[in-house]
Amino acid sequence: MKNLIIVFLLSMASTAIGQIKLNTPLKKQMDSVFVLDQKYREAMTLLNNPAKKDSIVKVMGVPSEGYQKLQSHIDTLNLIFIEKVFAQYGYPGTTLVGEPTNEAAWNVIQHSAKIAEYLPLIKKAAENKELPFRLYAIMLDRNLLQQDKEQIYGTQIQAQKMKNGKFEMFVWPIKDPETVNDRRKKAGFDLTVEENAKRFNVTYTIKKIDEIK
């Protein structure tokens, strides 16, 4: 019984120490960054639906063409701040700012033009469990798409004109597609590539790079 009490107290002490280690001022700043990162993105998504466009513009009081400009300005400021955080702390992950605040910096980089530059930092954070590995997988796939290379985890969906002249929305070509769902499961995804595609009203079919480029 005495040993059980000691183990319990040590466990509580470890938890308390872990909580004390969090950089609370930085956590608050990162929480604000995450809120700003998402400020106009939902509205921009809804604006793609003609049935909701007018009501969104009325409620938000901003012309439909103004949202991208507003969000781009925020993204620029967020990136400047995040790069300063990287320089001082490295990636602000779980042990520094807790969860889900550890995802804030990932969002900023994912929405920037600097994915290739910071992908190694994101990978290291994921391998050290400072960030969910599936988020690294998503960023890796986006980086590969941007280079016109096959993705690994099947997370990226593209809409464009194909070589046959038809406009199509499709899952970007995947390397070794027959084993993609095994890789997705190991990376922490709950959905298969087929199930994920359905979320975007896309039927998954295997594509090759030479079909689209």
GROMACS elastic network, one bead per residue, 0.5 to 0.9 nm:
[ bonds ]
;  ai    aj funct       b0    kb
    1     4     6  0.50759   500
    1     5     6  0.63661   500
    1     6     6  0.87725   500
    2     5     6  0.51685   500
    2     6     6  0.63554   500
    2     7     6  0.87718   500
    3     6     6  0.50725   500
    3     7     6  0.62083   500
    3     8     6  0.85825   500
    4     7     6  0.51344   500
    4     8     6  0.61544   500
    4     9     6  0.86568   500
    5     8     6  0.50569   500
    5     9     6  0.61753   500
    5    10     6  0.86213   500
    6     9     6  0.51288   500
    6    10     6  0.61473   500
    6    11     6  0.85109   500
    7    10     6  0.51593   500
    7    11     6  0.61072   500
    7    12     6  0.86514   500
    8    11     6  0.50538   500
    8    12     6  0.62361   500
    8    13     6  0.86103   500
    9    12     6  0.50480   500
    9    13     6  0.60814   500
    9    14     6  0.85733   500
   10    14     6  0.60975   500
   10    15     6  0.85660   500
   11    14     6  0.51527   500
   11    15     6  0.62721   500
   11    16     6  0.86712   500
   12    15     6  0.50868   500
   12    16     6  0.61909   500
   12    17     6  0.86341   500
   13    16     6  0.50353   500
   13    17     6  0.61151   500
   13    18     6  0.85016   500
   14    17     6  0.50772   500
   14    18     6  0.60867   500
   14    19     6  0.85941   500
   15    18     6  0.50432   500
   15    19     6  0.62380   500
   15    20     6  0.86779   500
   16    19     6  0.50422   500
   16    20     6  0.61695   500
   16    21     6  0.86876   500
   17    20     6  0.50097   500
   17    21     6  0.62370   500
   18    21     6  0.52849   500
   18    22     6  0.69800   500
   18    95     6  0.74382   500
   19    22     6  0.55963   500
   19    95     6  0.86730   500
   19    98     6  0.85492   500
   20    23     6  0.79644   500
   20    24     6  0.87647   500
   21    24     6  0.86696   500
   21    95     6  0.72089   500
   21    96     6  0.68555   500
   21    97     6  0.87869   500
   22    25     6  0.89270   500
   22    26     6  0.85919   500
   22    27     6  0.76767   500
   22    94     6  0.84864   500
   22    95     6  0.63511   500
   22    97     6  0.53779   500
   22    98     6  0.67862   500
   23    26     6  0.54216   500
   23    27     6  0.60369   500
   23    28     6  0.87927   500
   23    95     6  0.87282   500
   23    96     6  0.56103   500
   23    97     6  0.58379   500
   23    98     6  0.88218   500
   24    28     6  0.62581   500
   24    29     6  0.86760   500
   24    96     6  0.84777   500
   24    97     6  0.69295   500
   25    28     6  0.52850   500
   25    29     6  0.64205   500
   25    30     6  0.87493   500
   26    29     6  0.50035   500
   26    30     6  0.60706   500
   26    31     6  0.85202   500
   26    85     6  0.88457   500
   26    92     6  0.86258   500
   26    96     6  0.82794   500
   26    97     6  0.68845   500
   27    30     6  0.50367   500
   27    31     6  0.60746   500
   27    32     6  0.86174   500
   27    92     6  0.86781   500
   27    96     6  0.77591   500
   27    98     6  0.75591   500
   27   101     6  0.66984   500
   27   102     6  0.86044   500
   28    31     6  0.50807   500
   28    32     6  0.63352   500
   28    33     6  0.86906   500
   28    97     6  0.84991   500
   28   101     6  0.86989   500
   29    32     6  0.51416   500
   29    33     6  0.62724   500
   29    34     6  0.88132   500
   30    34     6  0.62602   500
   30    35     6  0.87181   500
   30    82     6  0.86342   500
   30    92     6  0.85622   500
   30    97     6  0.79262   500
   30   101     6  0.63967   500
   30   102     6  0.81639   500
   30   104     6  0.61307   500
   30   105     6  0.74383   500
   31    34     6  0.51746   500
   31    35     6  0.64079   500
   31    36     6  0.87587   500
   31   100     6  0.88495   500
   31   101     6  0.59061   500
   31   104     6  0.69616   500
   32    35     6  0.51306   500
   32    36     6  0.62176   500
   32    37     6  0.85238   500
   32   104     6  0.88894   500
   33    36     6  0.51548   500
   33    37     6  0.60242   500
   33    38     6  0.87808   500
   33    78     6  0.63308   500
   33    81     6  0.87442   500
   33    82     6  0.86971   500
   33   104     6  0.66452   500
   33   105     6  0.79950   500
   33   108     6  0.81330   500
   34    38     6  0.64951   500
   34    39     6  0.86422   500
   34    78     6  0.89283   500
   34   101     6  0.77518   500
   34   103     6  0.81020   500
   34   105     6  0.77446   500
   34   107     6  0.73575   500
   34   108     6  0.78405   500
   35    38     6  0.54043   500
   35    39     6  0.60569   500
   35   104     6  0.86900   500
   36    40     6  0.81001   500
   36    71     6  0.83618   500
   36    74     6  0.67903   500
   36    75     6  0.80901   500
   36    78     6  0.80154   500
   37    40     6  0.78670   500
   37    41     6  0.77226   500
   37    71     6  0.76412   500
   37    74     6  0.70821   500
   37    75     6  0.65082   500
   37    78     6  0.75228   500
   37   104     6  0.82251   500
   37   107     6  0.72219   500
   37   108     6  0.66404   500
   37   111     6  0.84931   500
   38    41     6  0.52433   500
   38    42     6  0.68898   500
   38    71     6  0.84382   500
   38   107     6  0.89438   500
   39    42     6  0.72766   500
   39    43     6  0.81000   500
   39    71     6  0.73045   500
   39    74     6  0.87722   500
   40    43     6  0.52281   500
   40    44     6  0.61864   500
   40    45     6  0.87535   500
   40    67     6  0.62654   500
   40    68     6  0.77729   500
   40    70     6  0.76185   500
   40    71     6  0.59187   500
   41    44     6  0.50390   500
   41    45     6  0.62496   500
   41    46     6  0.86760   500
   41    67     6  0.81968   500
   41    68     6  0.83719   500
   41    71     6  0.73740   500
   42    45     6  0.50839   500
   42    46     6  0.62380   500
   42    47     6  0.86095   500
   43    46     6  0.50637   500
   43    47     6  0.61028   500
   43    48     6  0.89166   500
   43    53     6  0.88923   500
   43    56     6  0.68911   500
   43    57     6  0.87540   500
   43    60     6  0.85406   500
   43    67     6  0.77920   500
   44    47     6  0.50442   500
   44    48     6  0.68413   500
   44    64     6  0.80235   500
   44    67     6  0.65992   500
   44    68     6  0.74094   500
   45    48     6  0.55457   500
   45    49     6  0.76071   500
   46    49     6  0.54644   500
   46    50     6  0.83587   500
   46    51     6  0.89880   500
   46    52     6  0.63730   500
   46    53     6  0.67179   500
   46    56     6  0.75089   500
   47    50     6  0.66986   500
   47    51     6  0.85860   500
   47    52     6  0.64298   500
   47    54     6  0.81969   500
   47    56     6  0.70592   500
   47    57     6  0.83052   500
   47    64     6  0.71506   500
   48    51     6  0.88508   500
   48    52     6  0.81296   500
   48    53     6  0.71087   500
   49    52     6  0.55368   500
   49    53     6  0.61278   500
   50    53     6  0.51370   500
   50    54     6  0.77064   500
   51    54     6  0.74082   500
   51    55     6  0.82837   500
   52    55     6  0.55256   500
   52    56     6  0.61625   500
   52    57     6  0.87434   500
   53    56     6  0.53180   500
   53    57     6  0.63246   500
   53    58     6  0.87227   500
   53    64     6  0.77099   500
   54    57     6  0.52419   500
   54    58     6  0.61979   500
   54    59     6  0.87093   500
   54    64     6  0.86296   500
   55    58     6  0.50398   500
   55    59     6  0.61068   500
   55    60     6  0.84883   500
   56    59     6  0.52276   500
   56    60     6  0.59469   500
   56    61     6  0.80705   500
   56    62     6  0.86064   500
   56    64     6  0.83925   500
   57    60     6  0.53361   500
   57    61     6  0.55498   500
   57    62     6  0.56437   500
   57    63     6  0.59117   500
   57    64     6  0.61381   500
   58    61     6  0.52409   500
   58    62     6  0.75065   500
   58    63     6  0.85448   500
   59    62     6  0.83252   500
   60    63     6  0.85258   500
   62    65     6  0.81987   500
   62    66     6  0.63566   500
   62    67     6  0.71664   500
   63    66     6  0.54051   500
   63    67     6  0.74091   500
   64    67     6  0.61745   500
   64    68     6  0.85578   500
   65    68     6  0.67924   500
   65    69     6  0.78262   500
   66    69     6  0.54502   500
   66    70     6  0.63273   500
   66    71     6  0.87850   500
   67    70     6  0.51159   500
   67    71     6  0.60920   500
   67    72     6  0.84382   500
   68    71     6  0.51715   500
   68    72     6  0.59340   500
   68    73     6  0.85852   500
   69    72     6  0.51192   500
   69    73     6  0.63021   500
   69    74     6  0.88060   500
   70    73     6  0.53350   500
   70    74     6  0.65273   500
   70    75     6  0.87746   500
   71    74     6  0.50672   500
   71    75     6  0.60528   500
   71    76     6  0.86292   500
   72    76     6  0.61992   500
   72    77     6  0.87758   500
   73    76     6  0.52404   500
   73    77     6  0.65416   500
   73    78     6  0.87275   500
   74    77     6  0.52372   500
   74    78     6  0.60774   500
   74    79     6  0.85729   500
   75    78     6  0.50025   500
   75    79     6  0.60526   500
   75    80     6  0.86464   500
   75   108     6  0.69332   500
   75   111     6  0.74807   500
   75   112     6  0.73720   500
   76    79     6  0.52316   500
   76    80     6  0.63993   500
   76    81     6  0.88489   500
   76   112     6  0.81933   500
   77    80     6  0.52019   500
   77    81     6  0.63914   500
   77    82     6  0.87032   500
   78    81     6  0.51808   500
   78    82     6  0.60899   500
   78    83     6  0.86032   500
   78   105     6  0.88322   500
   78   108     6  0.66786   500
   79    82     6  0.50232   500
   79    83     6  0.60496   500
   79    84     6  0.86020   500
   79   105     6  0.85869   500
   79   108     6  0.62576   500
   79   109     6  0.71768   500
   79   112     6  0.74840   500
   80    83     6  0.53852   500
   80    84     6  0.65536   500
   80    85     6  0.89282   500
   81    84     6  0.52462   500
   81    85     6  0.64150   500
   81    86     6  0.88375   500
   82    86     6  0.61656   500
   82    87     6  0.85946   500
   82   105     6  0.64134   500
   82   108     6  0.76217   500
   82   109     6  0.84708   500
   83    87     6  0.62110   500
   83    88     6  0.87175   500
   84    87     6  0.50749   500
   84    88     6  0.63318   500
   84    89     6  0.85762   500
   85    88     6  0.51856   500
   85    89     6  0.57709   500
   85    90     6  0.68341   500
   85    91     6  0.75826   500
   85    92     6  0.74103   500
   86    89     6  0.53582   500
   86    91     6  0.55467   500
   86    92     6  0.73538   500
   86   121     6  0.89907   500
   87    90     6  0.60118   500
   87    91     6  0.88033   500
   89    92     6  0.66283   500
   89    96     6  0.87548   500
   90    93     6  0.87090   500
   90   121     6  0.78085   500
   90   125     6  0.89640   500
   91    96     6  0.87988   500
   91   102     6  0.85190   500
   91   105     6  0.76506   500
   91   106     6  0.89482   500
   91   121     6  0.68357   500
   91   122     6  0.73248   500
   91   124     6  0.87256   500
   91   125     6  0.65136   500
   91   130     6  0.81061   500
   92    95     6  0.79419   500
   92    96     6  0.57437   500
   92    97     6  0.63160   500
   92    98     6  0.87890   500
   92   101     6  0.84919   500
   92   102     6  0.60786   500
   92   103     6  0.86033   500
   92   104     6  0.85864   500
   92   105     6  0.71554   500
   92   125     6  0.86485   500
   92   130     6  0.79079   500
   93    96     6  0.54829   500
   93    97     6  0.59864   500
   93    98     6  0.67227   500
   93    99     6  0.80182   500
   93   101     6  0.77150   500
   93   103     6  0.75212   500
   93   105     6  0.86401   500
   93   125     6  0.69793   500
   93   129     6  0.82489   500
   93   131     6  0.60298   500
   94    97     6  0.55303   500
   94    99     6  0.57424   500
   94   100     6  0.79421   500
   94   101     6  0.76268   500
   94   102     6  0.53206   500
   94   103     6  0.87675   500
   94   129     6  0.76714   500
   94   131     6  0.67212   500
   95    98     6  0.58179   500
   95    99     6  0.87740   500
   95   102     6  0.85714   500
   95   130     6  0.68001   500
   96   102     6  0.80264   500
   96   130     6  0.86938   500
   97   100     6  0.84456   500
   97   101     6  0.59886   500
   97   102     6  0.60348   500
   98   101     6  0.57771   500
   98   102     6  0.59120   500
   98   130     6  0.88328   500
   99   102     6  0.53669   500
   99   103     6  0.74830   500
   99   131     6  0.87722   500
  100   103     6  0.58042   500
  100   104     6  0.77447   500
  101   104     6  0.55117   500
  101   105     6  0.83266   500
  102   105     6  0.69614   500
  102   106     6  0.78323   500
  102   130     6  0.70967   500
  102   131     6  0.62751   500
  102   132     6  0.89271   500
  103   106     6  0.52288   500
  103   107     6  0.64166   500
  103   131     6  0.66922   500
  103   132     6  0.82005   500
  103   135     6  0.83587   500
  104   107     6  0.52792   500
  104   108     6  0.66019   500
  105   108     6  0.51365   500
  105   109     6  0.63738   500
  105   110     6  0.85505   500
  106   109     6  0.52921   500
  106   110     6  0.59845   500
  106   111     6  0.86161   500
  106   122     6  0.73953   500
  106   131     6  0.85498   500
  106   135     6  0.76758   500
  106   136     6  0.84613   500
  106   139     6  0.85645   500
  107   110     6  0.50239   500
  107   111     6  0.62358   500
  107   112     6  0.86789   500
  108   111     6  0.53203   500
  108   112     6  0.63451   500
  109   113     6  0.75495   500
  109   114     6  0.63919   500
  109   115     6  0.59102   500
  109   118     6  0.74969   500
  109   119     6  0.88109   500
  109   139     6  0.87999   500
  110   113     6  0.80209   500
  110   114     6  0.80509   500
  110   115     6  0.62734   500
  110   138     6  0.88338   500
  110   139     6  0.64152   500
  110   142     6  0.83348   500
  111   114     6  0.85918   500
  111   115     6  0.83223   500
  112   115     6  0.66383   500
  113   116     6  0.80501   500
  113   117     6  0.88255   500
  114   117     6  0.52503   500
  114   118     6  0.64216   500
  114   119     6  0.84275   500
  115   118     6  0.54143   500
  115   119     6  0.56309   500
  115   139     6  0.72343   500
  115   140     6  0.84413   500
  115   142     6  0.82781   500
  115   143     6  0.64677   500
  116   119     6  0.53322   500
  116   120     6  0.79987   500
  116   140     6  0.86419   500
  116   143     6  0.63000   500
  117   120     6  0.74147   500
  117   121     6  0.84851   500
  118   121     6  0.52815   500
  118   122     6  0.63487   500
  118   123     6  0.87055   500
  119   123     6  0.60629   500
  119   124     6  0.86182   500
  119   136     6  0.78126   500
  119   139     6  0.73254   500
  119   140     6  0.71297   500
  119   143     6  0.82964   500
  120   124     6  0.62036   500
  120   125     6  0.86531   500
  121   124     6  0.51642   500
  121   125     6  0.62578   500
  121   126     6  0.86893   500
  122   125     6  0.50981   500
  122   126     6  0.62137   500
  122   127     6  0.86533   500
  122   131     6  0.79267   500
  122   135     6  0.85895   500
  122   136     6  0.61283   500
  122   139     6  0.84563   500
  123   126     6  0.51177   500
  123   127     6  0.61455   500
  123   128     6  0.85736   500
  123   131     6  0.88641   500
  123   133     6  0.79187   500
  123   136     6  0.58693   500
  123   137     6  0.85810   500
  123   140     6  0.86775   500
  124   127     6  0.51023   500
  124   128     6  0.61267   500
  124   129     6  0.85836   500
  124   130     6  0.84833   500
  125   128     6  0.51417   500
  125   129     6  0.62009   500
  125   131     6  0.56667   500
  125   132     6  0.85191   500
  125   133     6  0.84575   500
  125   136     6  0.85883   500
  126   130     6  0.56925   500
  126   132     6  0.57783   500
  126   134     6  0.82734   500
  126   135     6  0.79140   500
  126   136     6  0.63786   500
  127   130     6  0.75763   500
  127   131     6  0.80049   500
  127   132     6  0.87121   500
  127   133     6  0.69927   500
  128   131     6  0.76930   500
  129   132     6  0.65117   500
  129   133     6  0.73976   500
  130   133     6  0.88672   500
  131   134     6  0.85474   500
  131   135     6  0.73215   500
  131   136     6  0.79585   500
  132   135     6  0.56701   500
  132   136     6  0.72488   500
  132   187     6  0.84997   500
  132   188     6  0.77783   500
  133   136     6  0.52068   500
  133   137     6  0.63759   500
  133   138     6  0.88441   500
  133   187     6  0.57701   500
  133   188     6  0.67940   500
  134   138     6  0.62614   500
  134   139     6  0.87326   500
  134   184     6  0.79425   500
  134   186     6  0.88330   500
  134   187     6  0.50924   500
  134   188     6  0.54593   500
  134   189     6  0.63626   500
  135   138     6  0.50698   500
  135   139     6  0.63276   500
  135   140     6  0.85508   500
  135   187     6  0.87783   500
  136   139     6  0.51280   500
  136   140     6  0.60089   500
  136   141     6  0.85659   500
  136   187     6  0.88861   500
  137   140     6  0.50593   500
  137   141     6  0.61864   500
  137   142     6  0.86804   500
  137   152     6  0.78150   500
  137   153     6  0.65545   500
  137   155     6  0.80138   500
  137   184     6  0.85893   500
  137   187     6  0.71012   500
  138   141     6  0.52048   500
  138   142     6  0.63278   500
  138   143     6  0.87297   500
  138   153     6  0.74032   500
  138   154     6  0.84332   500
  138   155     6  0.58849   500
  138   156     6  0.75416   500
  139   142     6  0.50638   500
  139   143     6  0.61663   500
  139   144     6  0.86426   500
  139   155     6  0.89893   500
  140   143     6  0.51082   500
  140   144     6  0.62692   500
  140   145     6  0.86795   500
  140   151     6  0.77162   500
  140   152     6  0.78710   500
  140   153     6  0.86322   500
  141   144     6  0.51060   500
  141   145     6  0.61751   500
  141   146     6  0.86414   500
  141   149     6  0.89550   500
  141   150     6  0.80451   500
  141   152     6  0.61189   500
  141   153     6  0.66334   500
  141   154     6  0.72227   500
  141   155     6  0.65308   500
  141   156     6  0.64605   500
  142   145     6  0.50266   500
  142   146     6  0.61820   500
  142   147     6  0.87128   500
  142   151     6  0.76053   500
  142   155     6  0.80137   500
  142   156     6  0.63893   500
  143   146     6  0.51400   500
  143   147     6  0.65101   500
  143   148     6  0.88592   500
  143   149     6  0.86274   500
  143   151     6  0.84666   500
  144   147     6  0.50972   500
  144   148     6  0.63040   500
  144   149     6  0.50026   500
  144   150     6  0.63346   500
  144   151     6  0.56601   500
  144   152     6  0.83787   500
  145   149     6  0.55232   500
  145   150     6  0.67111   500
  145   151     6  0.64146   500
  145   156     6  0.75594   500
  145   172     6  0.72979   500
  145   173     6  0.86651   500
  146   149     6  0.75127   500
  147   150     6  0.88038   500
  148   151     6  0.89556   500
  148   209     6  0.75830   500
  148   213     6  0.81698   500
  149   173     6  0.79535   500
  149   174     6  0.86727   500
  149   175     6  0.87982   500
  149   209     6  0.74324   500
  150   172     6  0.72527   500
  150   173     6  0.51875   500
  150   175     6  0.53123   500
  150   208     6  0.82714   500
  150   209     6  0.71704   500
  151   154     6  0.60835   500
  151   155     6  0.78846   500
  151   156     6  0.76562   500
  151   172     6  0.69895   500
  151   173     6  0.63054   500
  151   175     6  0.59751   500
  152   155     6  0.82320   500
  152   173     6  0.88207   500
  152   174     6  0.57183   500
  152   175     6  0.55982   500
  152   176     6  0.78702   500
  152   177     6  0.83103   500
  152   180     6  0.71152   500
  152   183     6  0.80317   500
  152   184     6  0.88382   500
  153   156     6  0.83275   500
  153   174     6  0.71674   500
  153   175     6  0.83607   500
  153   177     6  0.87509   500
  153   180     6  0.59044   500
  153   181     6  0.77045   500
  153   183     6  0.64900   500
  153   184     6  0.57467   500
  153   187     6  0.84675   500
  153   193     6  0.79440   500
  154   157     6  0.80076   500
  154   171     6  0.67794   500
  154   172     6  0.70018   500
  154   173     6  0.76633   500
  154   174     6  0.59359   500
  154   175     6  0.87308   500
  154   177     6  0.82740   500
  154   180     6  0.69988   500
  154   181     6  0.85849   500
  154   184     6  0.80618   500
  154   192     6  0.89803   500
  154   193     6  0.59717   500
  154   196     6  0.88005   500
  154   197     6  0.89462   500
  155   171     6  0.76533   500
  155   172     6  0.81708   500
  155   193     6  0.73440   500
  155   196     6  0.77773   500
  155   197     6  0.84331   500
  156   170     6  0.87384   500
  156   171     6  0.60888   500
  156   172     6  0.58138   500
  156   173     6  0.88810   500
  157   169     6  0.70283   500
  157   170     6  0.55686   500
  157   172     6  0.55471   500
  157   197     6  0.76002   500
  157   200     6  0.83694   500
  157   202     6  0.85314   500
  158   168     6  0.81168   500
  158   169     6  0.56156   500
  158   170     6  0.55067   500
  158   171     6  0.61984   500
  158   172     6  0.60186   500
  159   167     6  0.71764   500
  159   168     6  0.55807   500
  159   170     6  0.63957   500
  159   171     6  0.88193   500
  160   166     6  0.82966   500
  160   167     6  0.54110   500
  160   168     6  0.56807   500
  160   169     6  0.65960   500
  160   170     6  0.85798   500
  160   212     6  0.85616   500
  161   164     6  0.78955   500
  161   165     6  0.58326   500
  161   166     6  0.53769   500
  161   168     6  0.61636   500
  161   169     6  0.88027   500
  161   212     6  0.77910   500
  162   165     6  0.53030   500
  162   166     6  0.54191   500
  162   167     6  0.60181   500
  162   168     6  0.68124   500
  162   211     6  0.69858   500
  162   213     6  0.76665   500
  163   166     6  0.74557   500
  163   210     6  0.84923   500
  163   211     6  0.61794   500
  163   212     6  0.53287   500
  163   213     6  0.66933   500
  164   167     6  0.88253   500
  164   211     6  0.82085   500
  164   212     6  0.83718   500
  169   201     6  0.89366   500
  169   202     6  0.67225   500
  169   203     6  0.89962   500
  170   173     6  0.87201   500
  170   197     6  0.81115   500
  170   202     6  0.62849   500
  170   203     6  0.74657   500
  170   204     6  0.68946   500
  170   205     6  0.76030   500
  170   207     6  0.82966   500
  171   174     6  0.81025   500
  171   193     6  0.85783   500
  171   197     6  0.69882   500
  171   202     6  0.77312   500
  171   203     6  0.84069   500
  171   204     6  0.62937   500
  171   205     6  0.73328   500
  171   206     6  0.78686   500
  171   207     6  0.76406   500
  172   206     6  0.85967   500
  172   207     6  0.69943   500
  172   208     6  0.84083   500
  172   209     6  0.83167   500
  173   177     6  0.82032   500
  173   206     6  0.66999   500
  173   208     6  0.54329   500
  173   209     6  0.61526   500
  174   177     6  0.53416   500
  174   180     6  0.76684   500
  174   206     6  0.76101   500
  174   207     6  0.75244   500
  174   208     6  0.79040   500
  174   209     6  0.89973   500
  175   178     6  0.87045   500
  175   179     6  0.88810   500
  175   180     6  0.79289   500
  176   179     6  0.59916   500
  176   180     6  0.66625   500
  177   180     6  0.50285   500
  177   181     6  0.81283   500
  177   206     6  0.72851   500
  178   181     6  0.77622   500
  178   182     6  0.88713   500
  179   182     6  0.54693   500
  179   183     6  0.66448   500
  179   184     6  0.88821   500
  180   183     6  0.51164   500
  180   184     6  0.61302   500
  180   185     6  0.86863   500
  180   192     6  0.83174   500
  180   193     6  0.73997   500
  181   185     6  0.61210   500
  181   186     6  0.86171   500
  181   189     6  0.88691   500
  181   191     6  0.83805   500
  181   192     6  0.55022   500
  181   193     6  0.63703   500
  181   194     6  0.89307   500
  182   185     6  0.52238   500
  182   186     6  0.63533   500
  182   187     6  0.86725   500
  182   192     6  0.87408   500
  183   186     6  0.51815   500
  183   187     6  0.61482   500
  183   188     6  0.87681   500
  183   189     6  0.88567   500
  184   187     6  0.50724   500
  184   188     6  0.63825   500
  184   189     6  0.53166   500
  184   190     6  0.79309   500
  184   191     6  0.79279   500
  184   192     6  0.70559   500
  184   193     6  0.78806   500
  185   188     6  0.52541   500
  185   189     6  0.52774   500
  185   190     6  0.67117   500
  185   191     6  0.79825   500
  185   192     6  0.78798   500
  186   189     6  0.75156   500
  189   192     6  0.75466   500
  191   194     6  0.78103   500
  191   195     6  0.56017   500
  191   196     6  0.57656   500
  192   195     6  0.51153   500
  192   196     6  0.60747   500
  192   197     6  0.85368   500
  193   196     6  0.51170   500
  193   197     6  0.61357   500
  193   198     6  0.87528   500
  193   204     6  0.73846   500
  194   197     6  0.52296   500
  194   198     6  0.64751   500
  194   202     6  0.85703   500
  194   203     6  0.70681   500
  194   204     6  0.54292   500
  194   205     6  0.85336   500
  195   198     6  0.52249   500
  195   199     6  0.68221   500
  195   203     6  0.89010   500
  195   204     6  0.85470   500
  196   199     6  0.53762   500
  196   200     6  0.74167   500
  196   202     6  0.86714   500
  196   204     6  0.88947   500
  197   200     6  0.55209   500
  197   201     6  0.65876   500
  197   202     6  0.50272   500
  197   203     6  0.62049   500
  197   204     6  0.60344   500
  198   202     6  0.50760   500
  198   203     6  0.61316   500
  198   204     6  0.77730   500
  199   202     6  0.73205   500
  200   203     6  0.87549   500
  207   210     6  0.85619   500
  207   211     6  0.68613   500
  207   212     6  0.82308   500
  208   211     6  0.53995   500
  208   212     6  0.72805   500
  209   212     6  0.56094   500
  209   213     6  0.60037   500
  210   213     6  0.52173   500
